[in-house]
Amino acid sequence: METYSFLREFADSWMLLFLFLFFLAIVFWVFRPGASKEYKDTASIPFRHEDKPATTEEART
């Protein structure tokens, strides 16, 4: 079997299955229970210090 045919057959079967399962894992990871707190905390980073920059001690937490 030539290389192109082998790789084409592999991509059409097993790699397609792998990528679909990888996609489902990412979707599950994003919408898992408890993730919204982490996303809300990350989204509010620009608004934590409206009047002055964060100090070094505050930036660590």
Secondary structure per residue as TSV (DSSP state, phi and psi in degrees):
chain	resnum	aa	ss	phi	psi
A	1	M	-	360.0	132.8
A	2	E	-	-76.5	161.1
A	3	T	H	-62.4	-44.4
A	4	Y	H	-61.3	-44.1
A	5	S	H	-64.2	-41.1
A	6	F	H	-63.3	-47.4
A	7	L	H	-66.9	-35.5
A	8	R	H	-65.5	-43.2
A	9	E	H	-66.1	-40.5
A	10	F	H	-63.7	-44.1
A	11	A	I	-66.6	-34.4
A	12	D	I	-75.3	-18.9
A	13	S	I	-115.6	-77.8
A	14	W	I	-70.5	-39.9
A	15	M	I	-68.1	-36.5
A	16	L	H	-61.7	-43.6
A	17	L	H	-63.7	-44.7
A	18	F	H	-60.7	-46.4
A	19	L	H	-66.9	-34.8
A	20	F	H	-66.0	-43.4
A	21	L	H	-65.9	-37.0
A	22	F	H	-63.3	-42.0
A	23	F	H	-61.9	-44.9
A	24	L	H	-63.2	-37.7
A	25	A	H	-64.5	-40.7
A	26	I	H	-65.9	-42.9
A	27	V	H	-61.6	-43.7
A	28	F	H	-62.2	-41.0
A	29	W	H	-63.1	-39.8
A	30	V	H	-70.7	-40.3
A	31	F	T	-99.5	19.6
A	32	R	S	-68.8	155.1
A	33	P	T	-63.1	137.0
A	34	G	T	90.9	-5.8
A	35	A	H	-78.3	-24.0
A	36	S	H	-64.2	-33.6
A	37	K	H	-62.9	-43.9
A	38	E	H	-63.6	-42.1
A	39	Y	H	-69.3	-38.3
A	40	K	H	-65.6	-40.3
A	41	D	H	-63.9	-43.9
A	42	T	H	-66.6	-38.8
A	43	A	H	-68.3	-25.0
A	44	S	T	-90.3	3.2
A	45	I	G	-56.4	-45.7
A	46	P	G	-65.2	-18.8
A	47	F	G	-103.8	8.3
A	48	R	S	-71.0	-38.7
A	49	H	-	-125.3	87.9
A	50	E	S	-76.3	-31.9
A	51	D	S	-97.4	-20.4
A	52	K	S	-155.2	159.8
A	53	P	-	-67.8	156.6
A	54	A	-	-70.9	144.6
A	55	T	-	-77.4	170.4
A	56	T	H	-62.7	-40.5
A	57	E	H	-67.0	-38.6
A	58	E	H	-70.9	-32.0
A	59	A	H	-69.4	-26.2
A	60	R	H	-72.5	-27.3
A	61	T	-	-91.1	360.0
